[in-house]
Amino acid sequence: MKKESFKVIMILLVPKIVSLIMEREQLDEIHACMEFYNSDLYARLEEEENNLYQLGAGELYELWHEEGLVKAG
């Protein structure tokens, strides 16, 4: 995939995931962004070759949520 296309996907996908975090975790936008951008999932999402960007926002939210449960447990 072209780098420009990947950037566009990220620009469209990340806000959707942050919105789900805000809604489901009852966080404000700043804290939801901090939680997501500091997650292992976000680091993996930035790596185009693992194709995580092909998942929907809901599926990515679930992966993010599970990551948090594992870290907390």
C-alpha positions, 0 to 999 in steps of 0.5 A: 500500500502506498504510504499516503493511503496508509496515512489516510486510513490512520487519520480516519480510523484512529478518531473512531477508536478514540470515540469508542474509548470515550463512550465505553470507558467514560473518558474525556477526549484527552484521556482517551487519546492518551490511553490509546496513543500510549497503548501497545495496540497503537504501536502495532497499528502504526506498523503497516506490515501487520495489517491491523488497519484492515480491522474495523474500529470496533474490533480494534477497540476490543483488542485495546480493551483486552490489552488493558485487561491483561496489563491490569490482571 
